[in-house]
Amino acid sequence: MKKQSLNALAASYRADLLYYIERAKLGKCPPHWQAYCFGEIAAAKGTDAYPEDGDALLDELHRLVDTVPQITNREESAAEIAAYRGQMLFYFDRDYYTLAELVRLPERKKYGACVYIDADGSRQDRPGYANDIALQVDEWRRENGIPFDKSTIAASPSEVDGGEFDTMDEALRYLYTCLNFPDSVLC
């Protein structure tokens, strides 16, 4: 059973590499997908989960991302949201696993917000990552004239649910609460 599972993972990794090679040819392989390929997939080398042609596929992907300009994580996320008739309002990413975004959902009266902090980073770094993001949110709000009363931030992350919000204020409350408790949004 374990061998079947590893074979399925190798096939999945191979399919992902082929997909991102095709995306890279078009300049549409953002850094977070590159990190997945060159990190997680490459780390499987030497195991049964690694595709037989994994080295050749990774070499081809390296060649493409080194020679064809690729979109940014923000551009990829904004394009995905726009495809659903939504609008990216705020986006910040530090790396593959640390990001925050605020979007206007297609219904125009709803907002979506998410925050993820890298669980592999040291515990000491997480508050710094969260603070960096909070400073970026503050700057974005100032630039766009969006008020927010920080005294409404929840006292604990269990007091707010993620996902969709009726108002931008609720979405911002969620973002700031998560950023005050970075261990609550680890990935």
C-alpha positions as CSV (number, residue, x, y, z in Angstrom):
1,M,0.0,0.0,0.0
2,K,2.8,2.4,0.9
3,K,4.5,1.7,-2.5
4,Q,1.2,2.5,-4.3
5,S,0.9,5.7,-2.4
6,L,4.5,6.8,-3.3
7,N,3.9,5.9,-6.9
8,A,0.8,8.0,-6.9
9,L,2.8,10.9,-5.4
10,A,5.5,10.5,-8.0
11,A,2.9,10.6,-10.8
12,S,1.4,13.7,-9.2
13,Y,4.7,15.5,-8.9
14,R,5.5,14.6,-12.5
15,A,2.1,16.0,-13.6
16,D,2.8,19.2,-11.6
17,L,6.3,19.6,-13.2
18,L,4.9,19.2,-16.7
19,Y,2.1,21.7,-15.9
20,Y,4.5,24.3,-14.5
21,I,6.9,23.8,-17.4
22,E,4.1,24.7,-19.8
23,R,3.2,27.7,-17.6
24,A,6.8,28.8,-17.5
25,K,7.0,28.8,-21.3
26,L,4.2,31.4,-21.2
27,G,5.9,33.4,-18.4
28,K,3.1,32.3,-16.0
29,C,5.0,30.3,-13.3
30,P,5.1,32.6,-10.3
31,P,7.7,32.3,-7.5
32,H,5.5,30.4,-5.1
33,W,5.0,27.6,-7.6
34,Q,8.7,27.6,-8.5
35,A,9.4,27.2,-4.7
36,Y,7.1,24.3,-4.6
37,C,8.8,22.6,-7.5
38,F,12.4,23.4,-6.5
39,G,11.6,22.8,-2.8
40,E,9.1,20.1,-2.1
41,I,9.4,18.1,-5.3
42,A,13.2,18.4,-5.5
43,A,13.4,17.3,-1.8
44,A,11.8,14.0,-2.8
45,K,14.9,13.0,-4.9
46,G,16.2,9.7,-3.9
47,T,12.8,8.4,-2.8
48,D,10.1,6.5,-4.6
49,A,8.0,9.7,-4.6
50,Y,10.4,11.3,-7.0
51,P,9.5,11.0,-10.7
52,E,11.9,8.9,-12.8
53,D,12.5,11.9,-15.1
54,G,12.4,14.4,-12.3
55,D,15.9,15.7,-12.8
56,A,15.3,16.4,-16.5
57,L,12.0,18.1,-15.7
58,L,13.4,20.2,-13.0
59,D,16.4,21.2,-15.3
60,E,13.9,22.2,-18.0
61,L,11.9,24.3,-15.5
62,H,15.1,25.9,-14.2
63,R,16.1,26.8,-17.8
64,L,12.7,28.3,-18.5
65,V,12.4,30.4,-15.3
66,D,16.0,31.6,-15.9
67,T,15.4,32.7,-19.5
68,V,11.6,33.7,-19.7
69,P,10.4,36.5,-17.4
70,Q,7.7,35.1,-15.0
71,I,4.8,36.7,-13.4
72,T,4.9,37.6,-9.7
73,N,2.9,35.9,-7.0
74,R,0.7,39.0,-6.8
75,E,0.1,39.1,-10.5
76,E,-0.9,35.5,-10.5
77,S,-3.3,35.9,-7.6
78,A,-4.8,39.1,-9.0
79,A,-5.4,37.4,-12.4
80,E,-7.0,34.4,-10.6
81,I,-9.3,36.7,-8.6
82,A,-10.1,38.8,-11.7
83,A,-11.1,35.6,-13.6
84,Y,-13.9,35.2,-11.0
85,R,-14.8,39.0,-11.4
86,G,-13.3,39.8,-8.0
87,Q,-10.7,42.5,-7.3
88,M,-7.4,42.3,-5.4
89,L,-7.3,45.1,-2.9
90,F,-4.2,44.2,-0.8
91,Y,-1.5,41.6,-1.3
92,F,1.7,41.0,0.5
93,D,4.0,38.0,0.3
94,R,7.2,37.4,2.1
95,D,7.8,33.9,0.7
96,Y,6.0,30.8,-0.4
97,Y,4.3,30.2,3.0
98,T,4.0,33.8,4.4
99,L,1.4,36.0,2.8
100,A,-1.7,38.1,3.3
101,E,-4.4,39.3,0.9
102,L,-7.7,41.2,1.0
103,V,-10.1,40.9,-2.0
104,R,-13.4,42.2,-3.0
105,L,-15.5,39.2,-4.0
106,P,-17.6,39.1,-7.2
107,E,-20.8,40.0,-5.3
108,R,-19.1,43.4,-4.6
109,K,-20.7,43.5,-1.2
110,K,-18.4,40.8,0.2
111,Y,-14.7,40.7,1.1
112,G,-12.3,37.9,1.5
113,A,-9.2,37.9,3.6
114,C,-6.5,35.4,4.4
115,V,-3.2,35.3,6.2
116,Y,-0.6,32.5,6.3
117,I,2.6,32.5,8.3
118,D,5.4,30.0,7.6
119,A,5.3,27.3,10.2
120,D,8.9,26.3,9.4
121,G,10.2,29.7,10.4
122,S,11.6,29.9,13.9
123,R,9.1,30.9,16.5
124,Q,11.0,34.1,17.1
125,D,10.7,35.1,13.4
126,R,6.9,34.8,13.3
127,P,6.0,38.0,15.2
128,G,8.4,39.8,12.9
129,Y,6.8,38.4,9.8
130,A,3.4,39.3,11.1
131,N,4.6,42.8,12.0
132,D,6.0,43.3,8.5
133,I,2.6,42.4,7.0
134,A,0.7,44.7,9.5
135,L,2.9,47.6,8.5
136,Q,2.2,47.0,4.9
137,V,-1.6,46.8,5.6
138,D,-1.3,50.1,7.6
139,E,0.5,51.7,4.6
140,W,-2.0,50.4,2.1
141,R,-4.9,51.8,4.3
142,R,-3.2,55.2,4.5
143,E,-2.6,55.4,0.8
144,N,-6.2,54.5,0.1
145,G,-7.8,56.6,2.9
146,I,-9.3,53.6,4.6
147,P,-10.0,54.1,8.3
148,F,-9.8,51.3,10.8
149,D,-10.2,51.4,14.6
150,K,-7.5,49.0,15.9
151,S,-9.3,48.8,19.2
152,T,-11.8,46.4,17.5
153,I,-9.1,43.8,17.0
154,A,-10.2,40.6,18.8
155,A,-8.5,39.5,22.0
156,S,-7.9,36.0,20.7
157,P,-8.0,34.4,17.2
158,S,-10.9,32.1,18.2
159,E,-13.1,35.2,18.3
160,V,-13.0,35.7,14.5
161,D,-13.7,33.3,11.6
162,G,-11.9,33.6,8.3
163,G,-13.3,33.5,4.8
164,E,-16.0,35.9,3.6
165,F,-17.0,39.2,5.3
166,D,-19.9,41.6,4.7
167,T,-17.7,44.7,5.2
168,M,-14.1,45.7,4.7
169,D,-13.9,46.6,8.4
170,E,-14.7,43.0,9.3
171,A,-12.1,41.7,6.9
172,L,-9.5,44.1,8.3
173,R,-10.4,43.0,11.8
174,Y,-9.7,39.4,10.8
175,L,-6.4,40.3,9.1
176,Y,-5.1,42.3,12.1
177,T,-6.3,39.7,14.6
178,C,-4.4,37.0,12.7
179,L,-1.4,39.2,12.6
180,N,-1.5,39.7,16.3
181,F,-1.6,36.0,16.8
182,P,0.7,34.6,14.1
183,D,0.8,31.1,15.5
184,S,-2.9,30.9,14.7
185,V,-2.3,31.0,11.0
186,L,0.6,28.7,10.4
187,C,0.9,26.7,7.2
